[in-house]
Amino acid sequence: MTTNIIAATTPDLKKDDLIVIAGAGGFIAGALTRYFHDQGFTRIRAIDKKPLPMWYQRVPGVESLCMDLSEKENAIKAVEGATEVYNLAADMGGMGFIERFRIECLRSILINTHLLEAAYRAGAQRYFFSSSACAYNTLLQQDPNVRPLKESDAYPAMAERGYGWEKLMSEMFCQEYWAERHMKTAIARFHNVYGPLGTWFGGREKAPAAICRKVIEAKDTGSHEIEIWGDGTQTRSFMYIDDCVFGIDQIMHCDDLIATPINLGSNELIAINDLVTIAEEIGGVKLQRHYKLDAPRGVAGRNSDNTFIQSVLNWEPSTPFRSGLAKTYAWIEEQYFARKAGEQVVDDTHI
Ligand code: NAD
Protein backbone atom coordinates (compact mmCIF):
# COMPACT_ATOMS: atom_id res chain seq x y z
CA MET A 1 0.00 0.00 0.00
CA THR A 2 1.34 3.42 -0.89
CA THR A 3 1.24 5.96 1.89
CA ASN A 4 -0.28 9.27 0.99
CA ILE A 5 -0.48 11.45 4.08
CA ILE A 6 -1.63 14.98 3.46
CA ALA A 7 -1.20 16.93 6.66
CA ALA A 8 -3.98 19.44 7.17
CA THR A 9 -1.40 22.17 6.74
CA THR A 10 -0.71 21.34 3.06
CA PRO A 11 -2.33 23.33 0.24
CA ASP A 12 -4.89 20.51 -0.21
CA LEU A 13 -6.87 22.15 2.57
CA LYS A 14 -6.64 25.93 2.46
CA LYS A 15 -6.38 27.93 5.64
CA ASP A 16 -9.66 29.68 4.90
CA ASP A 17 -11.62 26.55 3.96
CA LEU A 18 -14.53 26.01 6.31
CA ILE A 19 -14.02 23.21 8.83
CA VAL A 20 -17.12 22.08 10.74
CA ILE A 21 -16.62 20.28 14.05
CA ALA A 22 -19.63 18.60 15.68
CA GLY A 23 -19.62 17.90 19.41
CA ALA A 24 -17.17 20.75 19.98
CA GLY A 25 -18.45 21.55 23.46
CA GLY A 26 -17.22 18.12 24.50
CA PHE A 27 -13.80 16.73 25.28
CA ILE A 28 -12.25 15.47 22.02
CA ALA A 29 -13.93 17.82 19.56
CA GLY A 30 -13.04 20.75 21.83
CA ALA A 31 -9.38 19.74 21.62
CA LEU A 32 -9.69 19.24 17.86
CA THR A 33 -11.10 22.74 17.47
CA ARG A 34 -8.14 24.13 19.40
CA TYR A 35 -5.75 22.04 17.26
CA PHE A 36 -7.04 23.39 13.93
CA HIS A 37 -7.18 26.92 15.30
CA ASP A 38 -3.56 26.67 16.45
CA GLN A 39 -2.58 25.44 12.98
CA GLY A 40 -3.82 28.70 11.54
CA PHE A 41 -7.20 27.71 10.11
CA THR A 42 -9.34 30.81 10.08
CA ARG A 43 -12.83 29.46 9.40
CA ILE A 44 -13.88 26.89 11.94
CA ARG A 45 -17.52 26.31 12.88
CA ALA A 46 -17.84 24.50 16.21
CA ILE A 47 -21.23 23.05 17.15
CA ASP A 48 -22.71 21.34 20.19
CA LYS A 49 -26.14 20.93 21.70
CA LYS A 50 -24.80 22.07 25.08
CA PRO A 51 -25.33 25.76 25.88
CA LEU A 52 -22.10 27.67 25.19
CA PRO A 53 -21.18 28.37 28.85
CA MET A 54 -21.01 24.60 29.38
CA TRP A 55 -18.39 23.91 26.72
CA TYR A 56 -15.00 22.69 27.92
CA GLN A 57 -13.24 24.96 25.44
CA ARG A 58 -14.44 28.08 23.65
CA VAL A 59 -11.71 28.89 21.17
CA PRO A 60 -11.39 32.59 20.31
CA GLY A 61 -12.20 33.44 16.69
CA VAL A 62 -14.13 30.21 16.18
CA GLU A 63 -17.82 30.40 15.22
CA SER A 64 -19.44 28.53 18.11
CA LEU A 65 -23.07 27.45 17.77
CA CYS A 66 -25.51 25.68 20.06
CA MET A 67 -27.58 23.28 17.94
CA ASP A 68 -29.07 19.82 18.27
CA LEU A 69 -27.61 17.94 15.32
CA SER A 70 -30.02 15.04 15.61
CA GLU A 71 -32.50 17.40 13.93
CA LYS A 72 -32.25 17.29 10.15
CA GLU A 73 -32.74 21.03 9.62
CA ASN A 74 -29.95 21.85 12.05
CA ALA A 75 -27.60 19.39 10.38
CA ILE A 76 -28.25 21.10 7.05
CA LYS A 77 -27.50 24.54 8.51
CA ALA A 78 -24.43 23.24 10.32
CA VAL A 79 -22.56 22.10 7.23
CA GLU A 80 -23.47 24.95 4.85
CA GLY A 81 -20.32 25.85 2.92
CA ALA A 82 -18.17 23.22 4.65
CA THR A 83 -15.05 21.79 3.04
CA GLU A 84 -14.56 19.25 5.82
CA VAL A 85 -16.92 17.92 8.48
CA TYR A 86 -15.81 16.17 11.68
CA ASN A 87 -18.56 14.33 13.52
CA LEU A 88 -17.62 13.79 17.16
CA ALA A 89 -21.07 14.52 18.55
CA ALA A 90 -22.62 11.64 20.48
CA ASP A 91 -24.55 11.04 23.64
CA MET A 92 -22.00 9.02 25.55
CA GLY A 93 -19.97 8.49 28.67
CA GLY A 94 -18.01 5.86 30.57
CA MET A 95 -19.30 2.33 31.32
CA GLY A 96 -21.71 3.67 33.93
CA PHE A 97 -23.44 5.68 31.22
CA ILE A 98 -23.34 3.38 28.21
CA GLU A 99 -24.58 0.33 30.12
CA ARG A 100 -27.47 2.28 31.60
CA PHE A 101 -28.59 4.62 28.82
CA ARG A 102 -28.65 2.47 25.69
CA ILE A 103 -31.48 4.39 24.05
CA GLU A 104 -29.58 7.68 24.28
CA CYS A 105 -26.51 5.98 22.81
CA LEU A 106 -28.50 4.45 19.95
CA ARG A 107 -30.16 7.77 19.16
CA SER A 108 -26.76 9.24 18.22
CA ILE A 109 -27.30 7.46 14.92
CA LEU A 110 -29.60 10.35 14.02
CA ILE A 111 -26.71 12.79 14.30
CA ASN A 112 -24.47 10.90 11.90
CA THR A 113 -27.27 10.03 9.51
CA HIS A 114 -28.39 13.64 9.09
CA LEU A 115 -24.92 15.17 9.18
CA LEU A 116 -23.49 12.81 6.58
CA GLU A 117 -26.35 13.32 4.15
CA ALA A 118 -26.22 17.09 4.69
CA ALA A 119 -22.44 17.12 4.18
CA TYR A 120 -22.83 15.14 0.97
CA ARG A 121 -25.51 17.50 -0.35
CA ALA A 122 -23.44 20.53 0.65
CA GLY A 123 -20.51 19.19 -1.39
CA ALA A 124 -18.12 18.74 1.53
CA GLN A 125 -14.86 17.16 0.39
CA ARG A 126 -14.21 14.96 3.42
CA TYR A 127 -16.22 13.64 6.36
CA PHE A 128 -14.84 12.16 9.59
CA PHE A 129 -16.71 9.81 11.93
CA SER A 130 -15.55 9.04 15.48
CA SER A 131 -16.20 5.36 16.01
CA SER A 132 -15.15 3.34 19.03
CA ALA A 133 -13.45 0.16 20.18
CA CYS A 134 -16.92 -0.67 21.56
CA ALA A 135 -17.77 -1.64 17.96
CA TYR A 136 -15.61 -4.78 18.35
CA ASN A 137 -17.00 -8.22 19.00
CA THR A 138 -17.40 -8.46 22.78
CA LEU A 139 -16.76 -12.22 22.71
CA LEU A 140 -13.12 -11.45 21.91
CA GLN A 141 -12.79 -9.34 25.06
CA GLN A 142 -13.54 -11.79 27.86
CA ASP A 143 -10.01 -12.13 29.20
CA PRO A 144 -7.96 -9.39 30.91
CA ASN A 145 -4.91 -10.69 28.98
CA VAL A 146 -6.74 -9.90 25.80
CA ARG A 147 -5.26 -10.26 22.33
CA PRO A 148 -5.13 -6.72 20.91
CA LEU A 149 -8.07 -6.06 18.60
CA LYS A 150 -7.37 -5.68 14.94
CA GLU A 151 -9.70 -3.94 12.52
CA SER A 152 -11.20 -7.17 11.12
CA ASP A 153 -12.35 -8.19 14.64
CA ALA A 154 -15.54 -6.12 14.35
CA TYR A 155 -17.12 -8.88 12.25
CA PRO A 156 -18.86 -11.26 12.81
CA ALA A 157 -20.58 -8.51 14.76
CA MET A 158 -21.36 -8.74 18.47
CA ALA A 159 -20.73 -5.14 19.46
CA GLU A 160 -21.36 -3.50 22.84
CA ARG A 161 -25.16 -3.38 23.11
CA GLY A 162 -26.53 0.07 22.26
CA TYR A 163 -23.44 2.27 21.96
CA GLY A 164 -21.31 -0.22 19.98
CA TRP A 165 -24.05 -1.09 17.52
CA GLU A 166 -24.72 2.57 16.82
CA LYS A 167 -21.03 2.98 15.98
CA LEU A 168 -21.04 -0.05 13.68
CA MET A 169 -24.10 1.13 11.78
CA SER A 170 -22.77 4.67 11.43
CA GLU A 171 -19.46 3.26 10.15
CA MET A 172 -21.44 1.38 7.52
CA PHE A 173 -23.21 4.58 6.46
CA CYS A 174 -19.81 6.22 5.98
CA GLN A 175 -18.53 3.28 3.96
CA GLU A 176 -21.55 3.24 1.68
CA TYR A 177 -21.44 7.00 1.03
CA TRP A 178 -17.99 6.36 -0.42
CA ALA A 179 -18.98 3.17 -2.28
CA GLU A 180 -22.17 4.54 -3.82
CA ARG A 181 -21.67 8.30 -3.90
CA HIS A 182 -17.87 8.76 -3.87
CA MET A 183 -17.84 10.95 -0.84
CA LYS A 184 -14.52 10.70 1.00
CA THR A 185 -15.21 9.47 4.52
CA ALA A 186 -12.78 8.61 7.32
CA ILE A 187 -13.57 6.32 10.26
CA ALA A 188 -11.40 6.03 13.37
CA ARG A 189 -12.13 3.57 16.17
CA PHE A 190 -10.95 5.40 19.27
CA HIS A 191 -9.76 3.39 22.26
CA ASN A 192 -10.40 5.19 25.62
CA VAL A 193 -9.26 8.77 25.30
CA TYR A 194 -8.25 10.77 28.37
CA GLY A 195 -6.70 14.12 29.22
CA PRO A 196 -7.49 17.55 30.61
CA LEU A 197 -10.67 19.46 29.64
CA GLY A 198 -13.05 16.51 29.65
CA THR A 199 -15.73 15.04 31.91
CA TRP A 200 -14.39 14.26 35.38
CA PHE A 201 -17.53 13.94 37.54
CA GLY A 202 -21.29 13.54 37.23
CA GLY A 203 -21.69 10.02 35.80
CA ARG A 204 -20.32 10.30 32.26
CA GLU A 205 -16.64 10.30 33.20
CA LYS A 206 -14.33 7.46 32.20
CA ALA A 207 -11.98 5.46 34.40
CA PRO A 208 -8.83 7.65 34.27
CA ALA A 209 -10.73 10.83 35.20
CA ALA A 210 -12.89 9.02 37.76
CA ILE A 211 -9.89 7.47 39.51
CA CYS A 212 -7.98 10.78 39.57
CA ARG A 213 -11.01 12.50 41.08
CA LYS A 214 -11.46 9.77 43.71
CA VAL A 215 -7.79 9.97 44.73
CA ILE A 216 -7.98 13.76 44.99
CA GLU A 217 -11.21 13.51 46.99
CA ALA A 218 -9.80 10.88 49.35
CA LYS A 219 -6.75 13.02 49.99
CA ASP A 220 -8.78 16.15 50.51
CA THR A 221 -11.34 14.61 52.85
CA GLY A 222 -8.78 12.50 54.65
CA SER A 223 -10.87 9.36 54.11
CA HIS A 224 -7.92 7.48 52.58
CA GLU A 225 -10.30 5.03 50.92
CA ILE A 226 -11.19 4.43 47.28
CA GLU A 227 -14.04 2.58 45.60
CA ILE A 228 -13.11 0.67 42.45
CA TRP A 229 -15.67 -0.66 39.99
CA GLY A 230 -15.26 -4.40 39.37
CA ASP A 231 -12.35 -6.36 40.80
CA GLY A 232 -9.70 -4.07 39.30
CA THR A 233 -8.23 -6.76 37.05
CA GLN A 234 -10.03 -5.51 33.94
CA THR A 235 -7.59 -4.05 31.43
CA ARG A 236 -7.74 -1.25 28.87
CA SER A 237 -5.41 0.92 26.83
CA PHE A 238 -5.72 4.68 27.18
CA MET A 239 -4.84 7.27 24.54
CA TYR A 240 -3.76 10.76 25.49
CA ILE A 241 -5.82 13.54 23.90
CA ASP A 242 -2.90 15.10 21.97
CA ASP A 243 -2.29 11.79 20.19
CA CYS A 244 -5.99 11.54 19.42
CA VAL A 245 -6.34 14.90 17.66
CA PHE A 246 -3.10 14.44 15.70
CA GLY A 247 -4.30 10.98 14.66
CA ILE A 248 -7.67 12.35 13.51
CA ASP A 249 -5.88 14.85 11.25
CA GLN A 250 -3.63 12.14 9.77
CA ILE A 251 -6.44 9.65 9.21
CA MET A 252 -8.79 12.23 7.68
CA HIS A 253 -6.17 13.33 5.17
CA CYS A 254 -4.85 9.95 4.09
CA ASP A 255 -6.37 8.75 0.83
CA ASP A 256 -5.37 5.15 1.56
CA LEU A 257 -7.78 5.20 4.50
CA ILE A 258 -10.94 6.39 2.79
CA ALA A 259 -13.98 4.54 4.18
CA THR A 260 -11.63 2.18 6.04
CA PRO A 261 -12.17 1.80 9.80
CA ILE A 262 -8.86 2.04 11.65
CA ASN A 263 -7.82 1.75 15.29
CA LEU A 264 -6.77 4.99 16.92
CA GLY A 265 -5.53 4.02 20.35
CA SER A 266 -2.54 3.32 22.52
CA ASN A 267 -1.36 -0.27 22.89
CA GLU A 268 -0.02 0.18 26.42
CA LEU A 269 -2.26 -2.23 28.34
CA ILE A 270 -3.15 -1.06 31.87
CA ALA A 271 -5.13 -2.94 34.52
CA ILE A 272 -7.52 -0.75 36.50
CA ASN A 273 -5.59 -1.68 39.67
CA ASP A 274 -2.42 -0.29 38.05
CA LEU A 275 -4.28 2.85 37.04
CA VAL A 276 -5.16 3.34 40.71
CA THR A 277 -1.53 2.77 41.75
CA ILE A 278 -0.26 5.33 39.22
CA ALA A 279 -2.87 7.89 40.32
CA GLU A 280 -1.92 7.26 43.97
CA GLU A 281 1.75 7.80 43.13
CA ILE A 282 0.96 11.05 41.33
CA GLY A 283 -1.13 12.19 44.32
CA GLY A 284 1.46 10.95 46.83
CA VAL A 285 -0.99 8.77 48.80
CA LYS A 286 -1.78 5.11 49.42
CA LEU A 287 -5.47 4.33 49.78
CA GLN A 288 -7.52 1.46 51.16
CA ARG A 289 -9.21 -0.19 48.14
CA HIS A 290 -12.85 -1.30 48.14
CA TYR A 291 -14.11 -3.24 45.17
CA LYS A 292 -17.70 -2.74 44.03
CA LEU A 293 -18.25 -5.99 42.22
CA ASP A 294 -21.78 -5.23 40.97
CA ALA A 295 -20.80 -1.91 39.35
CA PRO A 296 -20.61 -1.57 35.55
CA ARG A 297 -17.18 -2.79 34.44
CA GLY A 298 -17.52 -3.44 30.71
CA VAL A 299 -15.52 -6.15 28.97
CA ALA A 300 -12.71 -7.94 30.83
CA GLY A 301 -9.94 -6.66 28.58
CA ARG A 302 -9.41 -4.49 25.51
CA ASN A 303 -6.31 -3.36 23.68
CA SER A 304 -5.55 -1.80 20.32
CA ASP A 305 -3.61 -3.69 17.64
CA ASN A 306 -1.66 -0.93 15.92
CA THR A 307 -0.17 -2.95 13.08
CA PHE A 308 -2.47 -1.35 10.51
CA ILE A 309 -2.02 2.28 11.57
CA GLN A 310 1.75 1.76 11.75
CA SER A 311 1.82 0.27 8.27
CA VAL A 312 -0.22 3.07 6.71
CA LEU A 313 0.82 6.16 8.65
CA ASN A 314 4.14 5.02 10.09
CA TRP A 315 2.86 6.49 13.37
CA GLU A 316 0.85 5.43 16.40
CA PRO A 317 -0.24 7.09 19.66
CA SER A 318 2.71 6.89 22.00
CA THR A 319 2.30 9.25 24.97
CA PRO A 320 3.26 7.14 28.01
CA PHE A 321 0.23 6.64 30.25
CA ARG A 322 1.98 7.88 33.37
CA SER A 323 2.91 11.25 31.88
CA GLY A 324 -0.53 11.77 30.33
CA LEU A 325 -2.22 10.87 33.59
CA ALA A 326 -0.05 13.32 35.55
CA LYS A 327 -1.31 16.18 33.34
CA THR A 328 -4.89 14.96 33.65
CA TYR A 329 -4.60 14.64 37.43
CA ALA A 330 -3.23 18.18 37.71
CA TRP A 331 -6.13 19.61 35.70
CA ILE A 332 -8.78 17.67 37.66
CA GLU A 333 -7.21 18.75 40.95
CA GLU A 334 -7.45 22.36 39.86
CA GLN A 335 -11.12 21.85 38.84
CA TYR A 336 -11.91 20.02 42.06
CA PHE A 337 -10.68 22.84 44.25
CA ALA A 338 -12.27 25.49 42.02
CA ARG A 339 -15.62 23.74 42.41
CA LYS A 340 -15.08 23.42 46.15
CA ALA A 341 -14.41 27.16 46.34
CA GLY A 342 -17.78 27.76 44.66
CA GLU A 343 -16.41 28.65 41.24
CA GLN A 344 -18.36 27.48 38.21
CA VAL A 345 -16.90 24.43 36.45
CA VAL A 346 -18.35 22.54 33.47
CA ASP A 347 -20.96 20.10 34.74
CA ASP A 348 -22.27 17.41 32.36
CA THR A 349 -24.61 15.96 34.99
CA HIS A 350 -27.94 17.28 33.74
CA ILE A 351 -27.46 17.07 29.98
P1 NAD B 1 -18.12 14.17 25.00
O1 NAD B 1 -19.36 13.67 25.66
O2 NAD B 1 -17.16 14.98 25.81
O3 NAD B 1 -18.47 14.99 23.69
C1 NAD B 1 -19.55 14.69 22.85
C2 NAD B 1 -20.32 15.98 22.64
O4 NAD B 1 -21.39 15.72 21.72
C3 NAD B 1 -20.96 16.51 23.93
O5 NAD B 1 -20.48 17.80 24.21
C4 NAD B 1 -22.45 16.52 23.62
O6 NAD B 1 -23.15 17.61 24.18
C5 NAD B 1 -22.44 16.57 22.09
N1 NAD B 1 -23.71 16.10 21.55
C6 NAD B 1 -24.44 15.02 21.94
N2 NAD B 1 -25.57 14.95 21.23
C7 NAD B 1 -25.57 16.01 20.39
C8 NAD B 1 -26.47 16.48 19.42
N3 NAD B 1 -27.64 15.84 19.21
N4 NAD B 1 -26.17 17.60 18.73
C9 NAD B 1 -25.00 18.26 18.97
N5 NAD B 1 -24.11 17.86 19.88
C10 NAD B 1 -24.38 16.74 20.58
O7 NAD B 1 -17.40 12.87 24.40
P2 NAD B 1 -15.94 12.70 23.79
O8 NAD B 1 -15.18 11.84 24.73
O9 NAD B 1 -15.38 14.01 23.39
O10 NAD B 1 -16.27 11.81 22.51
C11 NAD B 1 -16.32 12.34 21.19
C12 NAD B 1 -16.59 11.23 20.19
O11 NAD B 1 -15.58 10.21 20.32
C13 NAD B 1 -17.93 10.51 20.41
O12 NAD B 1 -18.46 10.13 19.16
C14 NAD B 1 -17.54 9.26 21.17
O13 NAD B 1 -18.47 8.21 20.99
C15 NAD B 1 -16.20 8.95 20.53
N6 NAD B 1 -15.35 8.12 21.41
C16 NAD B 1 -14.83 8.64 22.55
C17 NAD B 1 -14.04 7.84 23.37
C18 NAD B 1 -13.43 8.39 24.64
O14 NAD B 1 -12.72 7.63 25.30
N7 NAD B 1 -13.67 9.62 25.03
C19 NAD B 1 -13.77 6.52 23.01
C20 NAD B 1 -14.33 6.02 21.83
C21 NAD B 1 -15.10 6.84 21.03
Boltz pocket constraint, residues with backbone or C-beta under 6 A from the ligand:
constraints:
  - pocket:
      binder: B
      contacts: [[A, 22], [A, 23], [A, 24], [A, 25], [A, 26], [A, 27], [A, 28], [A, 29], [A, 47], [A, 48], [A, 49], [A, 50], [A, 67], [A, 68], [A, 69], [A, 70], [A, 71], [A, 87], [A, 88], [A, 89], [A, 90], [A, 91], [A, 92], [A, 93], [A, 111], [A, 130], [A, 131], [A, 132], [A, 133], [A, 189], [A, 190], [A, 191], [A, 192], [A, 193], [A, 194], [A, 198], [A, 199], [A, 206], [A, 351]]
      max_distance: 6.0
